């Protein structure tokens, strides 16, 4: 068993040349795990912006999409979570690549261990402004209205919005301590109600491995592929937070 977890590729971020260079690294990593991976979880923000029109999707990223399709066709299940930058996925990637899409956190069991997986956006206390915006973006009516905008204009609007988002910036803040890390607080509240061994999220853009107050549950953040090229791996016995150096 070798289960991989990664997030926050943000394909499309920065100038096209920088995004393509990052994509080459991502594809190289996917290629390096294909011979021993039993499952792959991409925990959100695969793209820096995304909207599926009825007949149009944002161009580019074909190398990554082709590699994911290759993994699926070789028998490796690929699970894809929507993030705050690519929550407008409506079935295209499921149909074309054969991935399974998740729009909410989910609980899984592997080798007798309980995993709680998600992107991490909108969880925990505070960040009320984003939680309000997420409700607006998740509205079927608002999605229908956005679909009425010509793709050339709509994609430009998405680019502008995503590039100004704090989660997409190249800077990242160091670990702020358990009292100020929202996802730590969310995990702490969860373990009072359910037994979870590993909480694995993205969104934070910082590799984190933190043991919770019960002394056994761990909060893992997979970091990002803008600054860290980091990911997590579970081999059936232990879970490690690793860095890919091509």
Rosetta blueprint (number, residue, H / E / L):
1 X L
2 X L
3 X E
4 X E
5 X E
6 X E
7 X L
8 X L
9 X L
10 X L
11 X E
12 X L
13 X L
14 X L
15 X L
16 X H
17 X H
18 X H
19 X H
20 X H
21 X H
22 X H
23 X H
24 X H
25 X H
26 X H
27 X H
28 X H
29 X H
30 X H
31 X H
32 X H
33 X H
34 X L
35 X L
36 X L
37 X L
38 X L
39 X E
40 X E
41 X E
42 X E
43 X L
44 X L
45 X L
46 X L
47 X E
48 X L
49 X L
50 X L
51 X E
52 X L
53 X L
54 X L
55 X L
56 X L
57 X L
58 X L
59 X L
60 X L
61 X L
62 X H
63 X H
64 X H
65 X H
66 X H
67 X H
68 X H
69 X H
70 X H
71 X H
72 X H
73 X H
74 X L
75 X L
76 X L
77 X E
78 X E
79 X E
80 X E
81 X E
82 X L
83 X L
84 X L
85 X L
86 X L
87 X L
88 X E
89 X L
90 X L
91 X L
92 X H
93 X H
94 X H
95 X H
96 X H
97 X H
98 X L
99 X L
100 X E
101 X E
102 X E
103 X L
104 X L
105 X L
106 X E
107 X E
108 X E
109 X E
110 X E
111 X L
112 X L
113 X E
114 X E
115 X E
116 X E
117 X E
118 X L
119 X L
120 X L
121 X L
122 X L
123 X L
124 X L
125 X L
126 X L
127 X L
128 X H
129 X H
130 X H
131 X H
132 X H
133 X H
134 X H
135 X H
136 X H
137 X H
138 X L
139 X L
140 X H
141 X H
142 X H
143 X H
144 X H
145 X H
146 X H
147 X H
148 X L
149 X L
150 X L
151 X H
152 X H
153 X H
154 X H
155 X H
156 X H
157 X H
158 X H
159 X H
160 X H
161 X H
162 X H
163 X H
164 X L
165 X L
166 X H
167 X H
168 X H
169 X L
170 X L
171 X L
172 X L
173 X L
174 X L
175 X L
176 X L
177 X L
178 X L
179 X L
180 X L
181 X L
182 X H
183 X H
184 X H
185 X H
186 X H
187 X H
188 X H
189 X H
190 X H
191 X L
192 X L
193 X L
194 X L
195 X L
196 X L
197 X L
198 X E
199 X E
200 X E
201 X E
202 X L
203 X L
204 X L
205 X L
206 X L
207 X E
208 X E
209 X E
210 X E
211 X E
212 X L
213 X L
214 X L
215 X L
216 X L
217 X L
218 X E
219 X E
220 X E
221 X E
222 X E
223 X L
224 X L
225 X L
226 X L
227 X L
228 X L
229 X L
230 X E
231 X E
232 X E
233 X E
234 X E
235 X L
236 X L
237 X L
238 X L
239 X E
240 X E
241 X E
242 X E
243 X E
244 X L
245 X L
246 X L
